[in-house]
Amino acid sequence: MNGLKPQVYSMDGVELSLYLFASAEERAAGWEDFGEQTAAADLIPFKAYQEGALLMFYIHGESAAEGQKWNEQLDKRLKAAIRGLIAAE
C-alpha cells in the first residue's frame, strides 16, 4: 500500500483494516499496488471498500456462499459507515 500502515479494528470476530490515503488518486495507486503484489497469492477471503481517499478491507475468512445472508446486512452498514467517515473529513 505504498508504505502506508493500516488502522486495524476487530468487529464481531472479523478484522477491518482501514487505510487513509492523502487523496483518491493515492488510494487508487495503493489498490493497484496491492493487486500487483498479491496477484499470485492465496488470500484469506475479504471484501474491499473504496471511497474517496479511504480503502477498507473487511477480512471475513468465509466464502461468499457461507456468509452471504448476514454479509448483505453488514455490507450495507459498512458502506454507510464509510460514507459517514468521508462526510466527516
N, C-alpha and C positions, 0 to 999 in steps of 0.2 A: 504493500500500500504506500509506496513511495516513502518509506521510513516512518510513517505515521503509526502511533500506537493507539489501540482502541480503548475505549472505556467499556469495561465488561460488567454485565449485570446478570443476576440469576433470577428467573421468574418461574415459579412452579416446576422447578427441576430442570429447566432448559436454560440455555445460555443466550444472552443478547450481547453482541459486540457492536458498539457504535463508534463509527469513525466520523469526525467532524473535520472536513477539509476547509480550506480558505475560500474556495469557490466551487461552483458546479463543474467547471472545467477541470479543476484538480481532482474532484471526485470521479469524473469520467475517466481520467488518466489512471487513477488508482484502481478503478474497476477493471480497466484494460490490463493493467499490470498483474492483478490478481488472476485474471483469466489465463494470461501467458504463463505465469508461474505454476498454476495448478492444472494445466491442460491434461497432463498425463497422470494426475494423482487420483486416488480412490478416496474421495472426500466423504466425510460424515454428512448425511442429508441436512440441508439447510435451505433457507429462503432468504434472498437478499431484497432489501427495500432501499430504493434510491429516491431522494427528493432534494432538490437544491444541492447544497454542499454536504448533505448527510448521506451516509451509507451505513445501513444496519444489517447485520446478519442475525437471523433467528436460527439457532443451531438446535434442531429438534431431534435429530438422530432416528427419525422414523421415515419409512417410505411414505409417499403421498397417499397411498391407499390405506395404510394403517391409521393415519392421523387426520384423515380428511374431514370427518364430522366436526370435531372441535377446532380444527385448524381454520376452517372458514370463519368461525366466530372470532377467533384470535387474530386472524389476518385483518379483519375489519378494525379491531381495536388497535393493532399495531400501526396500521395506516393512519388512523385518526390521531394517534399519539405523535407520529412523525409530522403530520400537518400542524399539530399544536406546537411542536418544537420549532418548526420553520417560522410560524407566525410570531413566536416569542422572540426571535432574533432581532 
